[in-house]
Amino acid sequence: MKIVMIGHKYVPSREGGVEIVVENLATRMASEGHEVTILNRKRKEYPPIEEYHGCKVESVFTVNKRSLDAIVYAFFATLKARKMLKKKQADIVHFHAEGPCFFLNLLPKPQKRPGTKVVVTVHGLDWQRGKWGGLAARILKSGEKKAVKYADEIIVLSKNVKTYFRKVYHRTTKYIPNGVEPVTLREPDLITKQFGLTKNSYILFLARIVPEKGLHYLIDAWKLVKKQLPTDKKLVIAGGASHSEEYYDEIAEKVRGDDSILMTGFVQGRMLEELYSNAYLYVLPSDLEGMPMSLLEALSYGNVCLVSDIPENTEVINEDCYVFRRGNVDRLRHQIKKLINLNLNTHTNMIVPYTWDEVVQQTLEIYRR
């Protein structure tokens, strides 16, 4: 099949869950002989590439401005997809996330593109995310409605979102969760040299620093724990901003002067592996998720995880994990304090809930049916 991927920022990248999903789907499909075209955003910080692991890569014009970047890219990427469909250069056009779906009505109607499909993966109800203002939220909600109206197939990452589409739109969707691969535990090396971290010496938050991840709850809870419990453990915050520079700056100010809290910035590669491999506890206090890649990865490293009780988190955790009521700082404080006192046996139960190979095969089935 000739497949086009739209909606991410840039591949290869760990900038967000969408980028990880697109990279894994595209490269694995290409390895099976499919012709995959990835439509990257053309931005000055992204090196222009034409090929990646068997996939053709094209850069699509956008504006390097936070308020315009996504919508401008979506418009021109959709026009590109329309042209490819008309020229029979694409069998499948796969949109990722709700925002890019705002222009789905520009694509040819099904009767004018026989034998092709437009597929949408909803990575979460993006209009609910705290980083977007009123106008952006309305555009995202409109993208959701256009996905319902114009997409041949819709894929969702959580059972909770599947229920939402059925109740609100009476629309059938296909639940295909994100995947993760088996990993190898890494001894502390880079994290010791750069940050002074050793095995089990820290509690880890590893995700994009955006409002819906609930990092502000964790910092408030951690400060209360430190007042009540003598501990040498640190709170490590690993991640970069994503269209949320103001929030990132607020977090940086919130932790300034507290030597028990360490912000590493964006991490990847060996540093990322070591942080997962040696954490005493992984915490994800989200208000909103699609299907959190970082939580899946933490589970694959055998981390004991403490998460908010939203369905997208509780659907994937195992018996070694703990929950607290979303947004409740006092319960989060209580759980962290209790878990420090438990002297946890970490990294013994490494689980892979869903593999990427399984995800790819289920997605290809959607394309074919």
N, C-alpha and C positions, 0 to 999 in steps of 0.2 A: 504493500500500500504506500501511497504518497501522503505523508502526514505533515501538517504544519502546526507548530506550537506557538501560542500567543499569550501574553499576559504577564510574564515575568519581567524582571529588570535586565538580568544579564546571566548568561551561562558561559563559563563555569563560575559559580558564586555560592557562598553560604549566607548571602545577605538576608535571606528569609526562607521560610518553609516552601514558598512557591518555587523559588529558584532550585531548591534541592529536589523537589518533586519533578520539575520539568527536566532537569539534567538526568535524573535516573530513568525516567520514562523514555526520553528521547534517545539516549545513548544505548540503552538495552534494546529498544526497538530497532535501532540502526544495526546492532550486532546480529539481529535475526534476519536482516536483509531488507528491511523496509527503508524507503527513501524519506528521511526526516529533515525538515527545514525548521530551524529555530530562529524566530524573529526577535533578536536582541534590541534593546534600546541603544541608540547612538548618543553616547554621552562622553564628555572629555575624559572622565576618570575611568572609562571602560576601554581597554585596548581593543582595537578593531580586529576581528578574526573572521575567517571565511569557512573554517572547518573545525569541528571538535568531535573527536572520537567517532568518526564515521557519519556525523551529521553535517549538513550544509548550514552555515550560519549567515544570516543577513542582518545588517544594522538598519534600524528604522528610525527615521528622523523624530526627534522630540525637542523640547525646550528645557534647558537646564535650570529650571525654576520649580521649586517644590509645588506650587499651586497649579502648574500647567503640565508638568512632566508626564504624569500618568495618562491624562485625558488626550493630550496631543499624540503621544505614542499609540494609544488605543485607536484613534481615528486613522492614522496612517497605516498601522498594522492591519486594520480591518479592510482598508482599501486594497492593500497588497494581497490579502487573502481572497478578496472578491475577484481580483484580476486572475489569481491562480486558479480559482474555481472555474471561471469562464474559459480559461485556456486549457482546462483539464490537466493542470499541473498539480492538483491536490485532490485526493479522495476524502481526506479527513482534515477538518480544521478544528483544532482543539484549543478552546479558550480556557485560561486559568484565572480564577477569581472573578468577582462580580463586576468590578469597575470596567474592565475592557469590554464587557458585554453591552455597554451603553450604545454601541454602534452596530449591534447585531442586525438591526433592520436594514442596514446597507448591503448585506449579503443577498445573493439571488435567492428567490423562494425555492423550496424543495423541487417543485415541478420543473424549474429551469436549471437544476443541477442534479439530474437523475444519477443514482449510483453513488452519491457523495453524502457525507454527514457533517453536521456541525455539532460538536460535543463541548459541553461546559463542565468544568470541575469547580464546584463552589468550595473554596478552602475555608470558609467561615462567613458569617453574616457581617460583611465588612462595614456596612453602614452603622453598625453598633459600636465600632471601635472608637475609643476616646480621642485618637489623634486627629480625627477628621472634624472639620467645622460643619456648619449647617448646610451650605451649598454642596460641599463634597459628599456629605451624607445623603443628600437627596439624589445626587448623581449615582451614587452607589446603589441606592434602593431602586432607582430606575433601571440600572443594569441588571439587578436581580429579577425585576419584572420582565425585562426583555429576554433574559435567559429562559424564563418560564414560557414565554410566548414563541420564541423563535428557535430555540435549540432543539435538535432532534433527540438528543440524550443529555441528561444531567447526572453527573456523578457527585456524591457528597462524601465527606470524610468521617462523619459521625452519625450515629443513629438518631441523636437529638435533632440534627439539622434535617435528616430524612423525614422525621415526624413533622417538623416545622413546614416543609414544603407540601406535605400531604394535607395538613390542617388548613394552612393559609391559602394555598393555590390549587388544592386538589390535584397536584402534579406528582406523578410517580418518578422517583429518582433511584439511582443505583448506589448502594453503599459500598465503596471500595476504600479501605483505610490506607494511610501512608505506610510505607515499608521501612525496614531498617535491616542492616546486615550484621552478622556475628562479628564481634570485635576481639581485639587482643588487649589485655590489661597492660598498661605501661607503668614502669617504675618512675618515681618523681626525679626529674633531672632538670629540664628547662624551668619548670615551675619553682624549683628550689633555687636555682641560680638567679632567676629574674625576680621572684617574689618572696623567697624564703619559705615556701610552702612545703610541707612534708605529708606523708600519708595520714589521713584521718585528722588533719590539723585544721580543717576548714569546712564550713557549710557553703554549698555552691548554689548560686543562681546563675543560670546560663541561658540567655534568651535575648531577643531584641529589647532594648530599653524603650518601651512604649507604654502609655498609660494602662492599657488593658491587661498587661502582664502582672500588674499589682505589686510592683517592686516597692512602692511607697509603704504598703502594708508591712512588708518584710523588714524594711529598715526600722520602722517604728517598733515592731515586735522585738527585733534584735536588740535595740537600745534598752528595752524593758528587761529582756533576759539578762543583759550585762549588768544591770543594776541589782538583780536578784540572785545571780548565780556566778560564783567565781569560775571562770573558764579561760583557757588560753586559746581556744578556738577562734578563728576569724570568720567573718562573712565575706565571701568572695563574689563579686558581681562581675560577670563576664558577658560582654555584649556591647554592641554599638547602637546608635540612634537610627531610626528609620522614619523619615518625615516627622520627627518628633524632637527636634533640637531643643525646644524650650523645656520639654519635660526632662530630657537628658541633663540640661543645665540645672534644673531644679533638684534632680537626684544628686548631682555632683556637689551642689551647695549643701544638701541635706547631710552628706557624709563627710564634708570637709572638717578636718581636725580630729576625726575619730580613727585612731590607729588600729581599731579592731575590724574596720571595714576596708576592703581593698577593691578598687575598680581597675580591671585589667584592660578595658577596651575590647574591641572585636578580636576574637581568637579563632584560629583554624589550625588544621594539620596536627603536628605532634603536640603543640601546646594544648589544643582542645582535648586530645586523647588523654594527656596526663591529668588535666583538670577533672575529667569524668572518672578516670581510673583511681584517683586518690582521695576523692571527696568523702567526708564522713556522712553527709546527708545532702541530698539534692532537694531544693524547694522551688515549687512553681505555684505562686499565689494568684493565678490569673482570675480576672473577672470574665474574660471572654477568650475562647479558643476556636480553631477549626478542628484540627487534630495536631496537638503539639509535637513537632519533630524532636525538640530537645528532651521532652519527657520520654519518648520512645528510645532515644539514644541513651538517656540515663538508665533506663531499665536494661538495655542491652549490655551496659557495663556493670550491672549488678548493684547499682546504687539503691539504697533505701531512700524512698521518695516521700516527701510531704507535699500534698497538693490541695488546692481549693476544691470544694465539693461540686464543681460544675460537671455536668454529664460528660463533656468532652475529655475531662481528666479521669473521672472515675470509671469510664468504659475500658480504659487500657491498663490501669494499675494492677498489681498483683498483691498477694497476701502479705508481702513484706513492706507494704506502703501504708501511709497514714494520710488522713484528711482533716481539714478544718473548714468551718463555715466560711464561705466566700466573703471577703471584706471584713471579717471579724478579727481585729488585731489582737484582742485579748486571748481568743482561742488559739491563734497562731503562736503567740508568746508561750501559752501553756504547752502546746505540742512540742515546740523547739526545746523548751526547758526539760520536758519529760524525756525527749529522745537523747539529749546530751547525757542525762543521768543514766540512761539505759546501757551505755557502753555498747553500741550496736556492733554486730558482726557484719561487716560490709563486704560487698563484691563477691558474694558466694553464690548468689542465685541470678546468673546472667540469662535473661530471657529475650527472645526475639518474637514479639507478638505476630508480626506479619513481615514476610520478606519482600524485597523489591521484585523478585522474579514472579511471585504470586500476584502482586499488584499489576505488573505489566501484562500478564496473561489475562487477567480479568478485564483490563482496559481494552486489550485487543479484541476480546469477545464483544465488548460494547461496540467497538468500531464495526465489527462484522455483522452483527445481528440486524 
